[in-house]
Amino acid sequence: MSLSPVVVADPVRLLPDRRLIVERTGPDLRISLLGTGPRPPNRLEAVLEEAHGPAGAVPGAADLVDLGSPAAATVPAWRPLSARVTSDSPETPSVLRMPSGTAPLRLRVREVERIPALPPSSAGPAELQDRTLFVDVVPLPPGWRPG
């Protein structure tokens, strides 16, 4: 019997085991993120995004998220519809109200550590400077939007 040679590698962060629950209650979405986590818990952020793009583009086909630039009608992208909901208790359901409309809608959820990743910079959106542990995007069925 022999052993393999020892290899030095960079530390690898293990992904957390999470379960995202999205429930529709009338015009509201209830969002919970379950799983083992630190105490105090990480911050949960949820935002509704709507597909926008030029005429003839397949709605929702792009995976680009517009984090704050002026809306360009020629670039298909998902754009936030409302202010994001932030919760300091991810397991307690957060509530987002769905707007009426016909364009494709999705929910983007992030779990963010409370540890600053980098010194604040005005060079880019603050969201890109966070230490994000979990991200999920949930396409919402067209029938879920209020009429």
C-alpha positions in Angstrom: 0.0 0.0 0.0 1.2 3.5 -0.8 0.0 7.0 -0.2 -0.4 9.7 -2.8 2.0 12.6 -2.7 1.0 15.6 -0.6 -0.3 18.5 -2.6 -0.6 22.1 -1.2 -3.7 23.9 -2.3 -5.4 27.2 -1.6 -8.2 27.1 1.0 -11.6 26.4 -0.5 -14.7 27.8 1.0 -17.5 25.2 1.5 -20.9 26.3 0.3 -23.6 26.4 2.9 -26.5 23.9 2.8 -29.6 26.2 2.3 -33.2 25.8 1.3 -35.1 28.7 -0.2 -38.8 28.8 0.3 -41.0 31.2 -1.7 -44.7 31.2 -1.1 -47.4 33.3 -2.8 -50.1 34.8 -0.5 -52.3 37.0 -2.6 -50.2 39.7 -4.2 -47.4 39.1 -1.7 -44.4 36.8 -1.8 -43.1 35.3 1.5 -39.4 34.5 1.4 -37.5 32.3 3.9 -34.0 30.9 3.8 -33.4 27.9 6.0 -30.2 26.1 7.0 -27.5 26.1 9.6 -25.7 29.4 9.8 -23.8 31.6 12.2 -25.1 33.5 15.2 -25.9 36.3 14.7 -27.3 35.3 11.3 -26.2 36.6 8.0 -28.2 39.3 6.2 -30.9 38.2 3.6 -31.6 40.4 0.6 -34.5 39.8 -1.8 -35.5 41.9 -4.8 -38.0 41.5 -7.6 -36.6 42.0 -11.1 -38.4 42.4 -14.4 -37.1 41.6 -17.9 -36.5 44.5 -20.2 -35.1 44.7 -23.7 -35.5 45.9 -27.3 -38.6 45.0 -29.4 -38.2 41.4 -30.8 -35.9 40.2 -28.0 -37.0 37.1 -26.1 -38.2 38.3 -22.7 -36.1 36.9 -19.9 -33.5 35.3 -22.3 -30.7 37.5 -21.0 -29.0 36.8 -17.7 -27.6 40.4 -17.3 -28.6 42.3 -14.2 -28.7 46.1 -14.3 -27.5 47.2 -10.9 -28.1 50.9 -11.4 -27.0 52.2 -14.8 -29.5 54.3 -16.8 -32.0 51.9 -18.4 -30.8 51.2 -22.0 -33.6 50.0 -24.1 -31.2 48.2 -26.5 -29.7 46.0 -23.9 -31.8 43.1 -22.6 -31.4 42.9 -18.9 -33.2 42.2 -15.6 -33.9 45.4 -13.8 -35.0 45.8 -10.1 -38.6 46.8 -9.7 -38.6 48.0 -6.1 -36.3 48.5 -3.2 -34.8 45.3 -1.9 -36.1 43.7 1.2 -33.4 43.1 3.8 -33.8 40.9 6.8 -31.4 40.2 9.7 -33.3 36.9 10.4 -33.3 34.8 7.1 -35.5 32.1 8.6 -38.3 34.5 9.5 -40.4 35.1 6.3 -39.7 38.4 4.5 -42.6 39.9 2.4 -42.4 41.5 -1.0 -45.5 42.8 -2.8 -45.7 41.8 -6.5 -46.5 44.6 -9.0 -49.0 44.2 -11.8 -47.7 43.9 -15.3 -47.1 41.5 -18.1 -43.3 41.3 -18.5 -41.4 38.2 -17.1 -40.7 38.6 -13.4 -38.1 36.8 -11.2 -37.0 36.9 -7.6 -33.3 37.3 -6.8 -32.2 36.3 -3.2 -28.8 36.7 -1.6 -27.3 35.8 1.7 -24.6 38.2 2.7 -22.0 37.9 5.5 -21.8 40.8 7.9 -18.0 40.9 7.5 -16.9 43.6 5.1 -15.1 42.1 2.1 -13.3 45.2 0.9 -12.9 48.8 1.9 -15.9 50.7 0.5 -15.3 52.0 -3.0 -17.3 54.3 -5.2 -15.9 52.5 -8.3 -18.7 49.9 -8.4 -22.1 48.9 -7.0 -22.0 48.1 -3.3 -23.6 44.7 -4.0 -20.4 43.6 -5.8 -18.3 44.4 -2.8 -20.3 42.2 -0.4 -19.2 38.8 0.8 -22.1 36.8 -0.7 -22.6 33.2 0.5 -25.7 32.2 -1.3 -27.5 33.4 -4.4 -30.6 32.0 -6.1 -32.9 33.3 -8.8 -36.5 32.1 -9.0 -38.5 32.7 -12.2 -42.0 33.6 -11.2 -45.0 32.1 -13.2 -46.9 34.8 -15.2 -50.1 33.9 -13.4 -48.6 35.0 -10.1 -48.7 38.7 -11.0 -51.8 40.6 -9.9 -54.0 41.6 -12.8 
